[in-house]
Amino acid sequence: MLNTSALPMKMEASLPPPSTSQIAALNDPTLKCSVALCPHDGNEFGVPFPEELSASVPVLILCGDHDEEANSQTQAWNHYRKTTAPKLIFEIKGGDHFTANGPSGGNESEVASGAEPCSLCNEIIASICWGWAPCPWGNYNGPSGHATEEAPRGAVGGVVLAWLQLFLLGEESARERLVARPDIAASFESQKMERR
């Protein structure tokens, strides 16, 4: 298991405004990499967004081609074009704003399915037990949070894992897994990904 608490990286879920992983990469060029989950630029909320993004921190952008909260064409692709560091954008076919919430991909209805009764239980137990919650389905991670053989969008976790292995751990063998376009990709494009 990858212990991310000690690693110099930034992962974020997009909560407009703007994309915090991209801002962190811009502000701290010592980060080894960044993963932007359905990024948003914040412009429609009146928050200025930089004209250029990171020139040194490698950025993986995950987005869904059916995201209504952060439209991939006006948001994620804009981030991709403004980034001059090594970069990869993985636009998931049929994905919405929840598509990057777990290793198996998914969508809002899959993420929330069956969570209602467990959510209340988890909230009560977590408040008593220092944040520990016993039921994984009560955290809005349903199928999207659990990799299974039946997961049609399992490539989401595979691409993120390969990204972290390559840029955080320096495992060059992971690079080849970032070249093959997953079947679930509406778009899969990279630049500056050759060996350094």
C-alpha positions in Angstrom: 0.0 0.0 0.0 1.2 3.5 -0.9 1.6 5.7 2.2 0.7 9.2 0.8 1.1 11.0 4.2 4.9 11.2 3.8 5.0 11.9 0.1 5.4 15.3 -1.6 2.3 15.3 -3.8 -1.1 16.9 -4.0 -4.4 15.3 -4.8 -7.7 17.2 -4.9 -11.3 16.8 -5.7 -12.6 19.8 -7.5 -14.6 22.1 -5.3 -14.9 25.4 -7.2 -13.1 27.7 -7.1 -10.4 26.8 -8.4 -8.4 23.6 -8.8 -6.2 23.4 -5.7 -3.8 20.7 -7.0 -2.9 22.9 -9.9 -2.4 26.0 -7.8 -0.3 23.9 -5.4 1.8 22.7 -8.3 2.2 26.3 -9.5 3.1 27.6 -6.0 5.4 24.8 -5.0 7.6 23.5 -7.8 9.3 21.0 -5.4 6.2 18.8 -5.5 6.9 15.5 -7.3 3.5 15.4 -9.0 -0.1 16.5 -8.9 -3.4 14.7 -9.6 -6.3 16.9 -10.5 -9.8 15.3 -10.1 -12.4 16.9 -12.4 -10.7 20.3 -12.1 -12.5 23.6 -12.3 -10.9 27.0 -13.0 -13.2 29.1 -10.8 -13.8 31.8 -13.4 -17.6 31.5 -13.3 -17.3 32.1 -9.6 -15.3 35.3 -10.1 -12.0 33.8 -9.0 -9.1 34.7 -11.3 -7.2 31.7 -12.6 -3.5 31.8 -13.8 -2.9 32.1 -17.5 -0.2 29.5 -17.2 0.0 26.5 -14.9 3.0 24.4 -13.7 6.1 24.2 -15.9 7.8 21.7 -13.6 5.3 19.5 -11.6 3.9 16.6 -13.6 0.1 16.8 -13.7 -2.4 14.0 -14.2 -5.9 15.3 -15.0 -8.9 13.0 -14.6 -12.3 14.1 -15.8 -15.6 12.8 -17.2 -17.0 13.6 -20.6 -20.5 14.0 -19.0 -19.4 16.2 -16.1 -22.1 18.9 -15.6 -20.3 20.6 -12.6 -16.9 21.0 -14.3 -17.4 20.5 -18.1 -14.3 18.7 -19.3 -14.1 20.7 -22.6 -14.2 24.1 -20.8 -12.4 23.1 -17.6 -10.1 20.1 -17.7 -8.9 20.6 -21.2 -8.2 24.3 -20.4 -6.0 23.1 -17.4 -4.3 20.7 -19.8 -3.5 23.4 -22.4 -2.2 25.8 -19.7 0.2 23.2 -18.2 3.7 23.0 -19.7 5.1 20.3 -17.3 4.8 16.6 -18.2 1.0 16.0 -18.3 -1.6 13.4 -19.1 -5.3 13.9 -19.4 -7.7 10.9 -19.0 -11.3 11.8 -20.0 -13.5 8.9 -18.9 -16.3 8.0 -21.4 -19.7 8.5 -19.7 -18.0 9.9 -16.6 -19.6 12.7 -14.5 -18.2 14.8 -11.7 -17.9 11.7 -9.5 -16.0 9.6 -12.0 -12.6 10.0 -10.3 -13.8 9.3 -6.7 -12.4 5.8 -6.5 -10.2 3.3 -8.3 -13.1 1.8 -10.2 -14.5 5.0 -11.7 -18.2 5.3 -11.5 -20.8 8.0 -11.5 -22.9 9.9 -9.0 -25.7 7.3 -8.8 -23.1 4.4 -8.3 -21.2 6.4 -5.7 -24.3 7.1 -3.6 -26.2 3.9 -4.1 -27.1 2.3 -0.9 -25.3 4.9 1.2 -28.2 6.5 2.9 -28.7 4.1 5.9 -25.0 3.6 6.4 -24.1 7.3 6.2 -26.1 8.1 9.4 -24.6 5.1 11.2 -21.1 6.1 10.2 -21.6 9.7 11.2 -22.7 8.6 14.7 -20.0 6.0 15.2 -17.3 8.3 13.7 -18.2 11.1 16.2 -17.7 8.6 19.1 -14.7 6.7 17.7 -12.3 9.4 16.6 -13.3 9.4 13.0 -13.4 5.6 12.5 -16.5 4.5 10.5 -17.2 0.8 10.1 -19.3 0.8 6.9 -17.5 1.5 3.6 -20.8 2.0 1.7 -21.7 4.9 4.0 -19.0 7.2 2.8 -20.4 7.7 -0.7 -17.8 5.3 -2.2 -20.1 2.4 -3.3 -18.7 0.6 -6.4 -16.5 3.6 -7.1 -14.4 3.1 -4.0 -13.9 -0.6 -4.3 -11.9 -2.1 -7.2 -13.5 -5.3 -8.4 -13.1 -7.5 -11.4 -16.6 -6.4 -12.5 -15.6 -2.8 -12.4 -15.9 -1.5 -16.0 -14.0 1.7 -15.1 -11.2 0.1 -13.1 -8.6 1.7 -15.4 -9.1 4.9 -13.4 -7.2 3.5 -10.4 -4.7 1.8 -12.6 -3.7 5.0 -14.4 -3.5 6.9 -11.1 -1.4 4.2 -9.5 1.0 4.1 -12.5 1.3 7.9 -12.3 2.2 7.8 -8.6 4.6 5.0 -9.1 6.4 6.8 -11.9 6.6 10.3 -10.4 6.6 9.7 -6.7 8.5 6.5 -6.5 10.6 6.8 -9.6 9.6 3.4 -10.9 10.3 3.7 -14.7 8.4 0.4 -15.4 5.2 2.3 -14.7 5.7 4.6 -17.7 4.6 2.0 -20.2 1.2 1.7 -18.4 0.7 5.4 -19.0 1.0 5.0 -22.8 -1.8 2.5 -23.5 -5.2 4.2 -24.0 -7.8 2.5 -21.7 -11.0 1.2 -23.3 -13.0 3.6 -21.2 -11.2 6.7 -22.4 -13.2 9.3 -24.4 -9.8 11.0 -24.6 -6.3 10.1 -23.4 -3.5 12.4 -24.3 -0.1 13.2 -22.9 2.9 15.5 -23.6 6.5 15.5 -22.3 6.1 11.9 -21.0 9.4 10.6 -22.5 12.1 9.4 -20.1 14.1 12.2 -18.5 
